[in-house]
Amino acid sequence: MVDVNDNDLLDLDEEDYDTVLAPDIHFTGSIEFAEPFMIKGKVTGRIEATSDLMIDTNATVQADIHASRVVIKGAVEGNVRADRMVHVLSTGKLTGDVTAPEVVLESGCFFSGICTMNR
């Protein structure tokens, strides 16, 4: 797993991720992973991880998500639970509930749901 602090997660490039789901891929089902993962395509189903997840700008995800840290630049429809942090950038759209110790919603992003910040 990439050893970075939460702010550095925003600065990672595609080559810093162990696995990248390409823009032309449409995946339906369950995804489980233990190393940093980037989605640039479309995912429908469920995502369960012990590592970091980046949903890139043009990606669309219809899934419930659990990961260590989640960065949303694209569109997510589903509930998001993170062990450390959820960050929705200004280009991001989250329709669903979010639960994490730290939640960042940048100005300009879209969020519709319930936010629960736990410790």
C-alpha positions in Angstrom: 0.0 0.0 0.0 1.2 3.5 -0.8 2.5 5.1 2.4 1.1 8.6 2.2 -0.8 11.0 4.4 -4.4 11.9 3.5 -3.5 15.1 1.5 -1.0 13.2 -0.6 -3.7 10.8 -1.7 -5.1 13.6 -3.8 -1.8 14.1 -5.6 -1.3 10.5 -6.7 -1.1 9.8 -10.4 -2.5 6.8 -12.3 0.9 5.0 -12.2 0.9 5.2 -8.4 -2.1 2.8 -8.2 -1.6 -1.0 -8.2 -4.7 -1.5 -10.3 -6.6 0.8 -12.7 -10.0 0.0 -14.2 -9.7 1.6 -17.6 -12.3 4.1 -19.0 -13.6 1.6 -21.6 -14.3 -1.1 -18.9 -17.9 -1.6 -17.6 -17.7 -4.0 -14.6 -20.7 -5.6 -12.8 -20.2 -7.6 -9.6 -18.1 -7.5 -6.4 -14.6 -6.0 -6.3 -12.4 -6.8 -3.3 -8.8 -5.5 -3.1 -6.0 -4.8 -0.6 -3.8 -2.4 -2.7 -4.6 1.1 -4.0 -7.3 1.0 -6.8 -8.4 3.6 -9.3 -11.7 3.5 -11.2 -11.8 5.3 -14.5 -14.6 3.3 -16.1 -18.0 2.1 -14.8 -18.7 -0.2 -11.9 -22.1 -1.6 -10.7 -22.2 -3.8 -7.6 -20.2 -3.8 -4.4 -16.7 -2.6 -3.5 -14.9 -3.9 -0.4 -11.3 -2.9 0.3 -8.7 -2.6 3.0 -6.8 0.0 1.0 -7.5 3.3 -0.9 -10.0 3.9 -3.7 -9.9 6.7 -6.2 -13.0 7.3 -8.4 -11.6 9.4 -11.3 -13.3 12.4 -12.9 -15.3 10.6 -15.7 -15.9 7.4 -13.7 -19.4 6.3 -12.7 -20.0 3.9 -9.8 -23.3 2.4 -8.6 -22.2 0.5 -5.6 -22.0 0.4 -1.8 -18.3 1.1 -1.0 -16.1 0.2 2.0 -12.5 1.2 1.9 -9.7 2.8 4.0 -9.8 6.1 2.2 -12.1 7.1 -0.7 -11.5 10.0 -3.1 -14.4 10.9 -5.4 -13.8 12.9 -8.5 -16.5 11.3 -10.6 -20.0 10.1 -9.8 -21.0 7.6 -7.1 -24.5 6.3 -6.3 -24.5 4.2 -3.2 -23.4 4.3 0.4 -19.8 5.0 1.2 -18.1 3.9 4.4 -14.4 4.6 5.0 -12.1 3.6 7.9 -10.1 6.9 7.6 -11.5 9.4 5.2 -13.9 10.3 2.4 -13.0 13.3 0.1 -15.4 14.5 -2.5 -13.7 16.9 -4.9 -15.4 19.8 -6.7 -16.0 17.6 -9.7 -17.4 14.8 -7.6 -21.0 13.7 -7.1 -22.1 11.5 -4.3 -25.7 10.3 -4.0 -25.9 8.2 -0.9 -24.9 8.1 2.8 -21.3 8.6 3.9 -19.7 7.4 7.1 -16.1 8.1 8.1 -14.0 9.7 10.8 -13.1 12.5 8.3 -15.4 13.8 5.5 -14.4 16.5 3.1 -16.9 18.0 0.7 -15.2 20.6 -1.5 -17.1 23.6 -2.8 -18.8 22.8 -6.0 -19.3 19.1 -5.4 -22.8 17.5 -5.2 -23.8 15.5 -2.1 -27.3 14.1 -1.4 -27.5 11.8 1.7 -26.7 11.6 5.3 -23.2 12.3 6.6 -22.0 10.5 9.8 -18.6 11.3 11.2 -17.4 8.6 13.6 -14.3 8.1 15.6 
